[in-house]
Amino acid sequence: MANRDNPHGFRPLMRSLSGGPGAATMGAHKLVGYGTALFIHDCITRVASGLKYTQAISAAITPGTTVIAGVNLIHGAASTATDHIIVPAAGYQVFEAQDNKDTDGIGVADVNKNFNVELNAGSAITKISGHEIDESTLNTTNTLDAKLVGIFRSPDNLIDASGWVRGECIFNRVQFSDQTTAV
């Protein structure tokens, strides 16, 4: 049976490559002026003009360019000030996401390659993200958003040309690590 097309963003697996437990969560908020909804498991970035003691966030990411802060865990309606919980992308935190089936599906030969995030819209019904692994960008280039570190182990995740394979990944350039540009 082929894999199902079920985009669900970047789901935190709550473990790290270092073998330790996953990252703690942290508070954040979305500004009322941000006219796009934030969905559960959307990749997010920090923005400069926060109004609270927590970080201001948005999903206004340019793949391959914008540094990623983490993954959102709470839905926030468009043009509404909302509070959020995020899992920071720093510390080699592992996330699970589906490939977008641009070519032939991710496979074992693609493990350790880098890729950009594809920013599809989330579902207004389930409030779940539509972000996926942009399979067509898989490459060794170190400036891409994330790295595929494994294939997600599950009986319903087939590694074949049918696509929509779920992979385990870490983010390459993250905002909560050393040597990144300040906001």
N, C-alpha and C positions, 0 to 999 in steps of 0.2 A: 504494500500500500504506500503510495507516494505521500510526501509531507504535505501538510495543509498550509495554505497561505493565511497566516495569522499574525500579522505584525503586532508587536506588543512593547516596542521600545527596548530600552536597555535595563533589564530586570537585574537588580543586585542579587548576587549569590551569597552575600554576607561572609565571604572569605577572601583571603588575599593570597598572592603568589608566594609570600614569605612563609606560608604555612600557618599563620596566626588567624585569629578570628577576623571577621569583616570590620569595616569602619563603623564608628559610631555615627549617628545621624546628627544633623545640625539644623537650626532654624533658619528660615529665609522668608522673604516677602516679595510679592509682585506688585509693582506700582499700578495705580488706576489708569495711567496714561498708556500702558502697554496694551495694545488693541488685539492681542492674540491670546487665546486660552493656553494655559499650561496643562498638559495631560500627564497622567501617571506614567512614569518611566521615560519621560522626555529628557534628553540631554539639555542641560542648562548652562548659562554663563552668568557671571556677575555683571551688574551694571553700576555705574558710578553714583547715581543720585538717590540713594536710599533714604527713607524717612523714619526708619526705626533702628533699633540697636542690632537687628539681624541684617544679613546681607540682602541687598536687592538683587533679584534675578530675572532673567528672561530666557526664552528659547531662540532669540535672534542670533543664530549661529551661522557663520559662513563656513561650510565644510572646508577643511584644510587650512583655514586662516584663524578662526576664532578659537581661543583657548577654552576648554571645557572645565567647568567647576565641579560638576557632579550630575546626579540624576534625581529628578523630582519624584516625590512620593504622594503628593496630594494634588488633586485637580483644582485649577483656578480659572474661573470664567473670564472671558475676554473683557477688557476695559473695566475691570473690577479689582480693587485692592484686595489681595488675599494673602494669607499666611501659609507657609509651606514648610515641609521637612524635606531635606535633601540628604543623599548619601554622597559625601565628597569622593571625587574620582582619584584623589591622591593615594599614595601608599600601596600601589599595585592591587587595588580592589578589583575583583573579578565580577564582570557583568555578563549576562546571557542575552543574545539578540538573534533575530532571524535575518538571513541574507535576502536580498530583494529579487533574486532570480534574474539578474541582468544577463548572465551568460549560462554557465553550466552547473551552478550550485557550488558552494564551497566544499572542499574536500581536504583530506589529510595533507596533500601537497601544499595547501594554502596556509597551514598552521605556521605561525611566526611571521607571516606577512602583515603589512600595515594596510589600513583602509580608511576612507572617510565615512562619516555618518550620513545617511540619506534622511532628510527631514520631511517625511510625509506627515500629513495632518492626522491628528488623533480621531477617535470615534466620539461623536457627540452622545451616543447612547451608553457605551461602556466607560467612557472617560479615560480610556487606555491610549497610550501613545501609538503613533504610526511610524516612529523612527526605526530604521533598519540598517543593516550592514550594506554599504554600497559595494556590491560584489565587483563591479566593473573597475573599481579603483584599487583592488588588491595589488600590492606592489611592495618592494623593499624600501621605497622612499621613506625617510625618517620624519618627514614633516606632515605626514597624514595623521588624522585624528586619533586613531586607535590601532591596537595590535590584536590579531587573532591568536590566542594562546592555546586553543584546543577546540575540539568539537564537543558540544554539550551531550553528555551521556544520558540517553533516555530511550526506551524502547520505541517511541514514536518519532524518533529523529534519525531518518535514514540518510546516509552519506551516498548520494547518487546524483545523477544529472537532472533529477526532477526539480531540484532547487528548493528554496525555502528551508535550507538547512540551518539549524540553530547552532551558533558558535559561542565559545567563551572568549571574552576579550577584556583588555585593560586599556585605559586611555593613555596616550603618549604624552601629550602636552596638557598639563592640568594647572589650574589657577592656584591650588593650595600646595604648591611644591616650590623648591628653590629655583631661582633663575627664570622666573616668568615676569612678564610685564605687569606692572600695577595698573589698577583701574582708576 
